[in-house]
Amino acid sequence: MTTKKSRKRRDPRELRPVVAKIAARLHDLRLARDLSQEDVAAVVGVTQAALSRWENPDHPASPSAAEMTCLADFFAVNMDYMVGRSDYKTGLPAGQALVDQGLLDALAKVKNKQELAQLINFEIGFGVWASIPEDAEVVSHQEAQRRVRLVDKHLRSIDQDLWQEWARHVLG
């Protein structure tokens, strides 16, 4: 006889920030297109009252996955934007890259092995961001490679072994 493990339900209060972000994004997207709640509700197939609840950050209601997909398609944004996981409405176009220019600038200013070691220890998560860095820029792949090559050449001249060890650790 197998026993079924019961799963503990997530406390609804934990989801409030996500629900509030969905509400704000939905409201802003609707207003940016100068649409009424009735207009958007009709596209999704819900009532105006339902849409009103979804736009209320204090109300626990939010769209289902199917309704979120419909809304994201209608507003031409990605789901990560809708739920607040990204500030970019769409994914990066083909041939584009996201570059942390602030980090590249800091690396380019390194003058000796000690500065390089300090920065490497501080920026160990290079390329693995929990959120998009403030100085991030969207550039072409070629431009991203050019910028990284310049910094790479500079850092190799300071301490090639330290730089290579860190690059292997970060880049796999």
N, C-alpha and C positions, 0 to 999 in steps of 0.2 A: 504494500500500500504506500503510495507516494503522498506526501503532504504538500500542499500548495503553500508557497511562501507568499505572505501578504506584503504588498508594497506600501510603504508609507507615502501618503499623498503629500505633495509639495504644499507648503503653506502659501495660500493665495497672496499674502502680503509680499512674498518674494518676487511675485510677478508684476507688482504695481509699476516699477520703473519701465518695464517693457511695454505694458499696456499704455502707460502715459506717453511713451515715445511713439507708439503706433498711432495714438490719438492725435498727437501734435503733427506727425508727418502727414497723416490723412487730411487733417484740417488744412494744413499749409498747401498741400498739393491741390486740393479742391479749390481753394481761394486763388491760387496762382493761375488757374485756368478759368476763373470767374464762373464757377459752376455752383448751382444750388445743391443742397443735400438731396433734394428730390431727383435731380439729374443723375448724380452718382449712384444713388440707391437703385434707380431704374436699370443702370448698367449692370449692377451686381445681382439684381433680382431680390432686393430686400426692401423693407419699408423705410421711409424717411426717419421714422422714430428709431429704427435699428441703427442707421447711419449716425444719427444724433448721439446715441449711446456710445458708439465706437469713437466718436470725436471728443467725448468727454473724458479727460484724463483721470477723473475721480470715480468713474463708473468701471466696474470690473469686466464689463462685456468687451469682447474684441472679435474681429472677423475670424471665421474658420480658415483653415489652410486653403481651401478651395476659393473662398471669398478673397483672401489675401492675394492669391495668384491672379484672380480676375482684376483686382484693384491695381496690382503692380503692372500687369499688362496694359490696362487702360491708361495709366499715368506714365507708362514707358519708363519705369524704374525697376531696379532689381529688388529682390526680397530682403537682402541685407540692409538696404536703405530703408525699406518700409518698417523693419523692426528695430532700427537704430544701431545695427552692427557696423554700419559704414556710413560715412558722410558723402560718399559718392553715389549719385543717383543711378549711374550705369557702371558696368564693369569697364575695365580699360580696353580701349579698342586694340585690335590686332596691331602688332608692331610698336606698342607703347610700353613703357616701364615706369614704375614708381621709384624715384630716387630720393633718399634721405640726404638732401643737400647740406643740411646743417651738420650731419655727421661727416660727410665728405670734406666740408670746409674745416672742421676741427682736425681731422686726420691730416689734411694738407698743411696745417700750421705746426705740426709736431716737429720739434727741433732735435730731440735726442732720444736714446733708448728708454730713459726713465719716463719721459712724457708719453712715449708710445705705450709702454707697459701700463701706465695709469689709465690712459684712455681705453685701451683694450679691456682692461679689467672692468671699467665702468660701462662700456658699450658692448658687453659680451653677447648681447642679443641682436647684433647687427643683422638686419634682414628678416628678423622674426619679431614682428610688432604686434602688441596687444591692441594698439590703436595706431592710426596713421600719424606719423610724426608731424609736428607743426611746420617744419621746413621741407616737407616732402613736395616733390614736383613731378608732374607727369611729363615725360620726355620720350623721344623715340628710342628704340633699342640701341641704335647706333650712338646716339648722344649719351645714353647711360653708360655704354661701354667706354666711350672716350673719356668721360669724367672719372670712371673707376680706374681706368688704365693710368691716368695722370697721378692719381693718389697712390696707386699700387707702386708705380715707379719710384715715387718719392719715399714711401715707407720701406721699400726694399733697400734703398740707399742708406737708410738709418740703421736697420737691423733686419736683414733678410730672414734669419732663422726664427726670430720672434714673430715676425709678420707671417711667415709661412705656417708656423705652428698654429697661430690664431686662425688664419684663413682655413686651414684644414679642419680645425675644431668647429668653426661656424658653418662652413660650406659643406662639410661632410667629406 
